[in-house]
Amino acid sequence: MALVYKDFSEDASDEFWCAGDNQLFLTPYVWGDNRRCGIAWTEVDKIFFPCRLPSEDDEVVTHFLLGVLDLNQKKIDVYDSIYSEPYEAGMNYMQMYAHMIPHLLKFSQFDKNHKSFGNVFNKFDIQWQRSPHQTGSTDCGAFLIKFAELLMIGKDVQQFQPEDIKDFRKELAANLWAHGEWKRNSGYDTPPENVGDDYESENETFCPKEL
């Protein structure tokens, strides 16, 4: 999304969505043809997407937060482990999704394939949701994963206590080890890195006290 937003405009034609990177990165997500999104959006009501706020000065200070696209309510819920209210850096980034996704869905004739979306393609509302706040400067990614886990099983994210993040990190480490063992024993290879992936990023991610 961030890769093509710089070329996006409100009057973007169908040619915009069919050209080059736009067709390669965006439309396959909608139809489940991307290896990172194997289920078509027409089959679900909500889509979870992690967001990494860009660094304005190319330094390592950045922040992860979770966006949840609600197709029925036409809104984006934001779960942020620092703030429960909108702030400039976060809102500016989420506006990118709120503006582009309706145009992408319209081009994809989404209303003809989703059972309850309707035929209105206005900008999505953005709503910051109350959520537990991190106390450590490197916890935002772990909080994002925990938020997604709780929401996917229908639980309130506020049930999670920030002091439990250390135990959750251990749980994540154990699950990653088990997944690595499965890959080794099954012979599965991670697909080659694509533009936009950061599998081998050497930059440490930690959250600023003030965004």
N, C-alpha and C positions, 0 to 999 in steps of 0.2 A: 504494500500500500504506500509506504513512504517513498519507495523508489520511483513511483509514477505520479505522485501527488503534485510535484512541481510543474507538471505539464497539464494538470487538470483545470478545467474551467466549468462553470455552471451550465454552459451551453455546449458541452462536449458532444460531438456527433458520434454516431455508431462507429465511424472510422477510428476514433480514439480507442475504443475498447477492442478493436480487432487488430490493432497495430502492435507489432513487436513485443516488448516486455509486458504490455498491458494484457495481451491475450495469453502470454506465457504464465504470468504470475497470478492474475486476478480471476478471470473467467473459469479456469479449472477448479478453483476453490468452490465456486457456487455449485458446480455439477459433480463434485466429488472425484474429479479426475487428477487431483494432485496427490502425490504420495504422502503429504503432510495432512491431507484432509480427504479421507477415503469415503466419506458419506456425503451425499448431495444435500445442500441446504433445504431443498424441498421436502426432505424427510424429517426435519427437526423443527423445533420452535425456538431454540436458543443456541447460540454459538459462543463458545468461550475463546477468547484470544488474549494471550499475554502481550503486554506492551512494555517496551524499554524506551524511556524518554531519552531523546538525543541530547548529547552534551553540546552546549553552545560554543564552547571554547576548546573542543577537542581534548579535554582532560578526561580522566577516568571516572569522575563523579557523575553518577547517573542513578536511575531509579526504575524499578519494575513495578507495574501495577496490572490488575486484571480487568479486562473489559468483557462484558456479557451482552451480546447483541440479542435483544428480544424481538423476534420477527412479528409476533402478534401485537405487541404493544408499541412497536415501532420506536424503540428507545434503546439506549446503551447504558447499562448499569456499570458503574465503576467502583471497584473495591481496591482501596489504597491503604497500605499499612502505615502511612504517615498522616494523611488527612482524610477526614470524612466530609469535607466540603470542597467545592471546586477551587482551584488556584490556577494562576496564569499558565505555568508550564504544562501542567496536566491537561487543562482544558484546551489549550492550543493544539496539543497532540491528538486528543480525542475528537476535536472538530474535523480533523482530516477524515476519520472514519464516518462521522455523522453526515458529512457532505457527499462523500464519494459513493458510499454503499447504495443509497437509493438510486443513483444513476446507473450503477452496475446492475442492480436488480431489474431496473426497467429495461435496459438493453437485453438482459437475459430472459425477458418475458416471464419473470418469476411468478407474477400473479396468476398465470395460466397453469402453473404446476404445483403451487403450494395451497394446501387446503383452507387456510384461514388468513393469509396475508392481506387479501383485498387488492385494490388497484390504485392505492394512493402511494405516491413515491416522494413524499415530502422529506425534508431533512429529519433525521432521527433526533429525538430528545436525548440529552445527556444528564444522567442523574448520579451523583455521588452517593454511595450507600455507607451507612455506619458500619465500621469494622474494627477489630482489635488493632492496636497500634504497636509497632515494633519499638524495642528499646535499644537494640544493637544497630550499628551502622551498616551491617552487611546482611541483614535478615530479610530484606524485601522480597528476594526471589523465593525463599522458603515460605514466606507468608502467602505469596501469590499461589504457589502450588497447594498449600493447605486450604486457601479460599476456594479454589477450583474443586478440590476433593469434597469439601463439605457441601458446596452448592450442587454438585452432581448427584449427591445422594439425598438432596432435599433438606439439608440441615442449615440452621442459621450460623453464619460465620462468627457471630459474637459468642457462640458457645466455646470457641477456642480461646484459651488463656495465653497471653504473650509469654508467660514464664515457661510454657510447655514447648517453646520452639527448639530448645536444645534436644529434647527427646525426639521431636519430630525430625530433626536433622539426622539423628542416629537411624531412625526408621527409613529415611530416604537413602542413606548410605547402604543400609542392608538390602533395600529393594534394588538399588543400582547394581550392587554386587551380584545379587541373584539373577538380574537381567543379563549381566555380563557373562555369567556362567551358562545361562541358557543360550546366548549367542555363540559362545565357544563350543558348546556341546552339539548345537544344531547346525553349525556351519554358516550361520547367518552373517552377512556382511552389511555394515552401515552403508547406505547409498552414497554416491559421490557428493561432495559439497557443491551446492548451487549458489548463484549470486544471491546475496542477502542472508545466507547462513553464516553462523559464527561458531561452528563446532570447536574450532581451535583458537578462539580469541584469547590472547594473553593478557588482556586488560582486566584488572580486578574491578569488580562492581561494588560500590558502596554508596549509601544514600547520604546526601547532605542533610544537615539538620534543618536547613531552610531551603526550599526549592524555589 
